[in-house]
Amino acid sequence: MNKIALLLVTAVFAFAAKFAPNSACKECHPLIYKEYQTSQHAHATIFKDPIHKAVWEKNPLSKKNAYKCAKCHTPAANNFKELIAPNGIGPDPHNKTQNDAVACAYCHRIKAIKEDLKTNHNIISPTPKKYFGTLKDHIKSPFHEIDTTNSNFLQGNVCMGCHSHKRNKFGLNVCSTNEKREIENANCVHCHMPKVNGSVSTLKKRSHHAFHGFAGAHRYQNMLARYIDIEFLPHLKGFEIAINSKIPHDLLLHPARVAFVSIKVVRDNKPVWQKKESLVRVLGANGKPTPPWLAKEVVKDTMLKANEKRVFKYDFQLQKGDKIVVALGYKLVKPPLAKKLGIPSKANKTAILKKRAFTY
């Protein structure tokens, strides 16, 4: 983080009052709270995310305990300024505010997004008990003020402080949802926080609310399956499999991820042919893979792109009655990288986003 960005982040938090703990939301928002507790936002710390912990321990900044990841992983920490500075003060598993991870109060106090070339920054409202929301017909809360005038909350622009882009010291965009930094076009809520059954609060009964488990690569990926279509196109000689993405960004964004398309032909209840296609983005330097903080180029990129229809062609001769099983899956960390980082296998299980079977 350059000096200007560091000063900006420090200034933002200098005037921001302490954040209410997540537990304070439970009494009036029990369903929201329950969903949130299962979300990756609640598990964003190195204490709860073994992948983030493993990557952080390999980062050179960990030797200085300059936990600049706090900007998006523990932004409500009461010692935020100390955490991001190279002063030997690192993440503390006994600090309750750090354990609140991406806290409820933090997100609902994001007043605006400051755009920057390297990464965006959240501007926090200085009013401790004023929370931004979207329900215009809300009742007056006895515990906090509700402000529905913040347009950033309507479609998910509020997410772009952390989920827009991240450039390393070489200017390489290592992780990007929104490479062109078009904040006004973000529409995160529609897919990642869909309407589900249940009331927002106990103070006024409602039939639906925005899902606060935040569907994504870590959890609730089944909610995102609807945005991928798998098609089977038979030919006289061979066949085609098409993966049609209706997602407005790349299928997977983090450079550690790897996706795959597996195709299997089953004949008389026995597999007679199979193929696996890799979808991956590899960062590196001089043509070789490196950690994101050392990368200067994209070495390889076969990841499924935004709104792309990827067609795979095969010359295998099908027979009548053959069953073609196609699955689109992924791992949070590429297996060779997971081994190098010492990530336990239970933290890097294969997830299946979509699966379909066709009969020839």
N, C-alpha and C positions, 0 to 999 in steps of 0.2 A: 504494500500500500504506500503510495507516495505521500509526501508531507502535506500537500494540500488536502488530499482525501482524508488523511488521518486527522487533520484539524477540523475538517467538516464533520466527521463522525463524532469527534470529541465534543464539538460545539452542539451538535444535535442532542447529545445525552447530558450536556451540562445543565440545560434548563429543564430537562424532563424529570418530573417527580418520580418517586419510586412506583413500581408497578404493583397492582393488587395481585396477590397470589392466585394461581389457578383454582385452588380450593374454595376461594371466596365466591366463585361462580356457580358452584355445585348446587346450592340450596334452591335457587330460582331456575337454573338451567340444567337439571339433572340429566336429561337425554343428550344434550349438546356436550356436557362434561364427560359423559360415558363414552361417546363417540371419540371425542378428542383424546381421551386417555389411551385409546388404541391406535392413534394416528402416528405417522412418522414425525409430525411436528412435536409431539410429546416425547418422542424417542430420538431427538436430534443430537443429544449430547454424546460425548465420548464415554459416558457412564452407561448408556443404554444402547448405543449403536456400535457394535464391534467393528464394522467396516470403517466408519468415520474414525474410530479410535486407532485402528491399524494404519490408516493413511496419515493421520496426524502425527503419530510416533515416527514416521519416516520423513516427515517434513522438516527441513533444516530449522524452521522457526521453533520447533518443539524443544530444541536444545537451549533456546533463550527463554522458553515459556512465554513467547509472544503469540498468544492464542488469538490471532486475527480472525479465525473462523467464528469467533463469538458474534461477529456482526450479524450472522444469520443462524447460528446454531444455539447461542445462549444470549440473545440480545437484551433480555430483561434482567441480566445479572446486576446485582447492586454494586459490583466492583468492575463494571464493564471497562472503564478506562484503564484500569490496572491490568486487566486480562489481555488487552490487545497491545500493551506496551512491552518492550523487551526488558523486563525488570525482574524476572525470575518468579513472578506470580502466575501460576498456571491454573487450569481447571481444578475445582475442589469438589469432590463428591459429597461433602458434608454441607455445602452451601445450598440452601433451599431455593434461592432465586436462580441459581444455575440449573438446578434440577427441574425447574419449571420450563426449561428449554425455550421453544418458540411459544411464549406465553400468550394466553387468551387476551389479557389486558394490553400486551404489546401490540398485537395485530390490530386490535380495535381502537388503538390510539394513533394509528398511522394517518397523519394529516395529509401528506403529499409525498411524492417521489421526486428526488433530486436526480436527474439524469447525468450520467458521467460516462466517459469513453471506456474506462477500465471496468467499472461496475456501478450500478445505481445505489442510491442511499435513501433510507426511510427518514422522513421528517416526522418527528413525534409531537403530538399535541401536548402543550405544557399543562393542560387541565387534567388532573389525575382521575377525576370521576366523570369524565365526558367520553363516551364511547360512540364510535361511528357504526352505523348499521344501515339496513336497506328497507325495513318495514315502515312505510309511511303511516300506517294506521295503528302504530304501537300505543300502548297505554303508558302513562307516566310511571317510571320506576321509582320506588322509594329509596333506592340505593345509589343510583347513578343517573346522569343526564344521558339522553339518547339523541344523537345528531344524525339525521338522514339526508343531509345536504351534500355530503362528500361523494362526488361523482366517481371517485376512484373505486368505491365499493360495489358499484352496480354490476360490472362485468368482470372484475378481477384485476383491474389495473393495480390495485393495492399489492398484488403479488409480485409486481415487477421490481420492487426494491431488492429482492433476493433472487428471484427466478428469471430475470431477464438475460443477463450475460455476465461473464467473468473473464477478463483478460489477464494473462500473467505478465511478468516483467519484460518479456520480449514482445508484447503486444499481440500475442496469439490468443484468440478467443477459445478458451479451453472448454467452456460449457455454456451453451446458449439455447434458451427457449425462443428468444426474440432477438435475433442477430442484428436486425436493423434498428433496434431500440424504439420500436413504434408502440409506445405505451398505450396510446389511445385505442389501439386495435386489439388489445389483450382481451381474451374471453375465457379465462381460466375457470371461472365459477361454473359455467354450463356443464363442463365435463367432470371436473374434479370435486365439485360440491353440488351434485344434482339434488333436486327436491326429493325428499323421502318422507315417509309417514312419521307423525309425531309432532308434538307441540314444541315451539321454541322455548317457552318458559311455563312455569306453573301459575303465573299471574294472569295469563290470558290464554285460553285453550285455542289451539289452531290445529288444523289437520295435517299440515306439512311444514317442513323446515329445510334449510340448506344443510346438507350432510357435512358434518365436521370431523369425519374420519379421514377426509382428504384422499380420495382414490388416487393411487399412483403406482410406481414400480415396486414399492415396498409392501403395500397393503391395498386390499380391495380392488385389485386389478380386474376382477370380474365385472366391475361397473364400467370399465373402459372397453370391454370386448365388442360392444355395439359399434364402435368406431373403426373396426377392421372387418373387411369382407374377404373371404377366401373363395376363389372360383376354380372350377375344374373345367377344362376345355379339351375334349378328346379330338384326335385327328386320325386319319387313316394310318399314318405312321407316327406313333408316339402320342404325346399329350402335353398340355400346358397347365401350369398352376399359377394363378394370379393372386397376389396379395394386394388388396386395394385399401389404402389408408385414407381415412377421412379426418385424420388428425392434423391440426394446423401447425404442427412442428414436427421435427424428426421423431421417429418412434421412440428412441431412447436418447437422452441428452448427456448424461454424465459420461466422460471418456473411459471410465472403468467398465462400463456395461458391454454386454455382447448379447445379440439376439440370434435366433436361428429359425429356419423353416425346415421342418423334417417331413419327408414324404415317404410313405410306405405302401407298397402294393401287396395285398393279401389275396391269395388264391387257395381255395379249399382249406380255409382256416390256417394257412401257413404263409408267412412273409416270403415273397419271391424276389422282391427288389426294394431297395431303399436308398434314399439320398438325403443329405443334410447340407443346407446352404447357410453360410454365416453372414450375419449383418453386424458390422462392427465399424467403429471409428477409432483409429489408432493415432495418438500424438507422439511426436518424437523430434529428433534432431539428426541431421546427416543420414536420413533414411532409416534410422533405427528407433525403436520405441524408448521413451523416457517417461519419468513421472511428469505430471502436468506442469509443475513449476519449472521444469527444465526444458520443456518442449518449445521448439521454434517453428514447427511445421506439422501439417497433417500428413502422416506417412501413408495412411490407407483410410478410405471411407466408402464402405458399402452399406451404410445404415440406410434404412427406409426413410425417405424424405417426406416432408410435409405434403399431404394430399397426393402422394405418388401411388401409381399402380405399377408394381413390379411383377414382371412375367418371367417365369422359369420354364424353359423348354426341354423336353426329354424325348429320346427316340425309343424308349422301351415299348415293346409291342404288347398292348393290353389284350386280354381275352374276355369274352362275355362272362359277366358274373364277378369279375375282379372288383375288389373293394380297395379304394384309394383313400388312405387316411393321411390327413394333412394337419400339422400343428405348428402354430407360431408361438415360440417360447423365448425365454431369456434367462440370463443370470445377472445378478447385480454387479458381479466382478468377474472378469475374464479368468478362467481357471489357472493359467500360468501366473497371473498377477496375484490371485488369491493365495496361491501357494507361497509366493515370494513374500507377501505381507503377513503370512501366518494366520489368515482368516479361517475360522472353523467352518467346516462343511455345512453345519446346520444354519449358519448365517448366510450361506450362498447357495441355497437350494434352487433347483430349476423351477421356474414358474411358467405355466402355460397360459398365455393370454387368450388364445382362440384355437379351437380344434373342430375340424369338420371331416365327415366321411362321405364318400361318393361311391356309387356303384356304376360300373361300366356296362 
